[in-house]
């Protein structure tokens, strides 16, 4: 029985899907890159959303590398590749994100993300390797190694910063918005200390079209972070 105030979406594989969906522990790196807006637009599917230009002709690529430690949908790893975006025709102050690729390494969260939120999750090989002072995320598909990112495990400069955001997607072909609150780590990483390797394949080629590998504009790292995902809604 769901608690009062909880929305029950339904069941997948006998597991009840409810919102808000609370992530109680995750480690995450966030990397921001300035990329050509035209190349970013070419990777944005459909016609309902547009990339946000943070400067004339420049979009912002957001790469989020997540190790979900405690999540109702499983203990899994995820690579988010997306852009700051907004619905076409929205006011200039409307800014959310559109994740155009979201590989994960477990099939339940893949199915749930696809069916419930319209997120473009696929099941791929993701390896997260920790040392005392660094972490490395490596993504591979059937085409071979695609992306590897290594960075220092920077110590937090303070408590995690809670960010309210909207994540856009297409659910059953309909433009969709998922509201979320996610902690951002306050461990500031020197962008020059980040290693980015691209392999050979579709994802690597898409990132090359955006100018990677290159030095990010900003990199953060955080451990023991939390997040809350609300039930999504179709956009008018």
Secondary structure by P-SEA (a helix, b strand, c coil): cccccccccccccccccccccccccccbbbbbbbccaaaaaaacccccbbbbcccccbbbbbbbbbbccccccccccccccccccccccccccbbbbbbcbbbbccaaaaaaaacccccbbbbbbbbbbbcccbbbbbbbccccccbbbbbccccccccbbbbbbbbbbbcccccccccbbbbbbccccccccbbbbbcccaaaaaaaaacccccccbbbbbccccccccbbbbcc
